Amino acid sequence: MAMPVSVSKPIVGVDVAKKELVIYHAELDLLEEIPNNKISINKWLKDLPGSVAIAVEATNIYHLEFADLAFEAGCVIYMVGGYELKHYREGVKVRAKTDALDAKLLARYLKNEHEELHPWTPPTPLYRQLLSLFRRRAALVQARVGLVQSWSNEPLLKAAFSEQIKSMQQLETLIEKTINDQLKEAGLLGQLKRCLKVEGVGFLTGARLLTAFQRGDFRNADAFIAFLGMDLRVSKSGQKDGRRSLTKRGDPEARRLLHNAAMSASRTEAWKGFYQEQRNRGFSTTQALVMLARKLARIVFALLKGQSEYQPKTS
């Protein structure tokens, strides 16, 4: 991943919405608003006196076109998550929330925190395609499960409902096939096979971890774990050692699949001893599964990074 650099360029904060961009030039103390479309963005970039450093809040997909075009124009992009911006707003006691105030806040955040931030680089087309497929599958599964739960006690429509659910399951299968085809076309099926040899890691989990691995040149397993949002948030001060929890900064679907993989792995000969050991130490079921999920992710990272073959655990 890119290392943090000092910001010597003019700083700009950009609040993104579906239809418009609110832009704040910190050095000029200037606010402007432009439509969020390619023509308007290119015109704005062309009118810039030179390269600028831009803080953009990551909002669904509406920020992507602006970020791509600004990066191509030579600007340095810093993505700021909604979680970070929310807590920064609270920390600096900005009590109101408007698009203009958020644009100013983004510029302020970049100016004060740039040493801790990493410049953004565009992901590969393959990464975007795979991520989109996984997110669509997750939305489809969530909708199907919700329908099954709400319609389970409606006997009059049981036959019609059964056909609808079958169609949704067929669509899930089609998405999974498309994911496999994308990996095959990219020449990554060999990498996927490495992942699938790890006990508990099935096709979806392996493919999702392989997708995450495509996002950047991770320095080590810790960086990969942090990217997945599986690293721990520690709360400790003086004699008080507070509850630890996951940061959950990455894609939630990746964590859900890893949790499922850990549940499966905990029942295998290779990992049930590790799982039971954590339970015996007083950790809850969920905590023990999180520990196992992190261990599985670290193993997969090592296999992908080192292009090595998995050696099953021996008792």
N, C-alpha and C positions, 0 to 999 in steps of 0.2 A: 504494500500500500504506500501511497505517496507520503512523504514526511512533511510536517508543518513548515511553512515558510513565512518570513516576515512580510507584512503587507505594506508595500511602498507605493502602490497604485491608489488612485482615487477610489473611495469606498462607496458602494451603492447597495441599498437594500431594496428587495423586490417582493412585494406581497402578491401572491398569485391567486386568482379566481378563474373560474371556467371561461368567463367572457372578457375579463380585463386584467391588466397588470398595473398596480400602483407602485411607482418607482420613486425612491428618495436618494438624491445625490447629497451625501454628507458634507463634502467640501463647499458646495454651493448653497446648502440649506434649501434645496429646491425639490418640490414634489411635482410629479406629473403622472398622468394616467394615459395608457394606450390600450387598444384592443389586443386581446390575447390571440393573435393569429400571425402566421408566418410573414405576411407582407408588412404588417406594422412593426413586428419585432426586427426584421431586417432593416427597415428604414431607421428605427431607433439606434440600432447598432452602427449603421453607416454614419449617423450624425454625431457619434461620440468623438471627442477630440483625440482619443487614444484608448489603449487597453485599460480596463478598470477591474477592480476586485468586487465581486457581486455575492451577497448573501441572499439565498433563496430559501424560502420555507418549502419543504417537500410536502406537496398536497396531492394525494392520489396520483393522477397522471397529468394533471393540468400544467405542471411546471416543466415537463420533459422537453417540449418543443423549444421553449425559451432557453433552457439550459443547454441543449444541444447546439442551437444556433449561436448563443453567446460564447460557448467553448470554441466553436469553429472560427469565430471572429477574433479569438486570441484573448478573451477575458478569462480571469481566474475565478472559478465558481466554487462557492462553499455552500453545501447543503446543510440546512438547519432543520432538525426534526421538530414536529409540533410539541413534543414532550419537553425538549430543551427550551424552546421559545416560551412556552407557558410558564415554566418555573423561573426563567430569567425575568420575565415580566413581573412575576410576583416578587422576585428578589430585589429588583430595582424600584419596586413600588409604583409601577405604572397601573393605575386603577381602571382605566378605560381600555376598551379594545375596539379599534376601528382599523380599516385597511391602511389608512395613512399612518396611524400610530405604529402598526405592525411593521410597515416598511422602514420607519425610523428606528424601531427597536432592532430590526435585523441588521441595519447598518451599525448601530451602537454595539451590538453583540459581536460583530466581526471586528470592529475596531479594538474592543477591549479583550477579546478572547482569542485572537487569531493565532497566538502561539500554541494553543491547544487544538486547533482545527486542522483538518487535512483537506487540501484542494480536491475537488471532485473531478473524476474523469468519466466519460460516457461508458456505459457497459456495452458489451458486444451485442450484435443483433441476436445471436443464439441465446444469450442470457435473457434478453428481454422476451423472446418468444417463449422460452421454457417457463419463465416466471409468470407470464400471462396465462399459459396453459394450466399451471398449478393453481393459480388464483381462481380461474374459472371453474376448475374441478372442485375446489374447496367450496365455492359458492353453491355449486350444484349439489354437492353432498349435504351441505347445511340445509338447503331448501328441501331436499328429499326427506331428510330425517325429521325436519319440522312438520312436513305434511303427514308422514307416517304417524307421528305422535298425536297430531290433532284430528286425524281422520280414522284412527284405529277403532273407534266405537261407533262407526256409521255403517251398519250392515246393508242399508238400502243401496248404497253406491259402491259396494265392495268390489264388484267385478270391474267396473269402469276405472275405479281407483287403482286396482291392481295393474291394469294395462298402462296407466300413466306412470306408475312407479317403475314398471319394466322398461318403459321408454327412457326414463331418466337414467336408469342403470346402464342401458345400452349406450347412452351418450357419455357416461363416465368411462366406459370401456373404450369408446372411440378416442376420447381425450388421452387416455393412457397409451393407446396405440400410437397416437400422434407424437406424444413425448418420446416414445421409443424410436419412432422413425426419425425424429429430429436428432437424437443422440447418435443413431446409426449413420445418418448423413454427415454428421460432424466427426465421425470416426472415433466416437467415445464409448462404444459398447464394450471395448476391452477394459476401460476404466470402470464402467458400471459393474462388470463381472467381478472385479476386485472387491468392490463394495459388498456385493451380494454374498460373498463367502463369509462375511462376519455374521455370527449367530444373531438372529433377531432382525437383521436388516433385509427388508424386502425390496421389491422393485421401486415402489413409490419413494420410500425413504432414501434408498441409494441414489435414485435419480435426482431427488431434491438436494441432497448433500453434494452431488456432483455438479448440479446447477450452481449452488452457492460457491463452490470451488472455482467456477469460471469467472467470478466477479472481480478477482484481483489477485495480486501476488502477495499472499498472506505471509508475514514474516515467520510465524510459528503457529502452533495449535491454539495458543491462547487468543491470538488475533482472530482465528477462525471461529472459535467458541463465542467470542464477543460479537462477531458479525451475525451469528445466529441468535443473539440475545440470550444465550445460555450461561453467560457469566454472572457472578453474584454481586448484588449490591450490599455492601457491608455497612452496618450502622454501629459504630463503636466510639465511645467517648468516656475518658476517665475510667471509672470502675464499671460503667454500664456497657454491656455487650449486647446490642439489640438483635432483633431477628434478621436473618439474612434471607434475601429473596432474589429471584432472577431479575435482571434488568429488563428483559423482554423488549429489547430495542430492535431486533431483527424481525423477519417475516414470521407471523404466528403459525402459518401452515407448516413451516419447517420444524418448529418446536412440537407441534401436534404429532407429526409423523415420527419424530424422534421419541416422543413419549410412548407411542404405540409400539415402536421397535423395542424400547426398553421393557415394556410389559411382556412382549414375546420372548425377549432374551432372558428375562428373569426366570423363565420356566425351562431353560435349556441347561444341560449338564455343565456347559462352559461358564455360565454366568449366575446360576441360582445360588451358588456359594457366596459370590460377591454381594448379591442382593440381600441374602439372609444375614450376612455379616453387618450390613448397614442397619438392618432392622434390629438386630441384637444390640447395636450401639445406641438404640433409642430413637433412631430416625423414623419418621412416619413413612407410610407406604409411598406417598407422593415424593417425599424427599429422597428416599432410596431409589426410586425410579428416575428422578432427575439426575442423581449421581451416576447411575448406570447409563442414562442417555448421553451425558457428557463424555463418559468413557468411550462409548460407541462412536461418537462424533470425532473424538481425538484419534481413534484407531483408523477410521475412514480417512481422515486428513493425512495421517502418516502414510497410508497406502497410496493416496493420490499424489502426495508431494514427492515421495521417494520412488514412485513407480515400482513398488515392491508387492510381493504376494503375501496374503494373509497366512499367518501360522496359527492354527487353532490352539487354544489353551489346552494344556495337558494337566491332568490332576496329579 
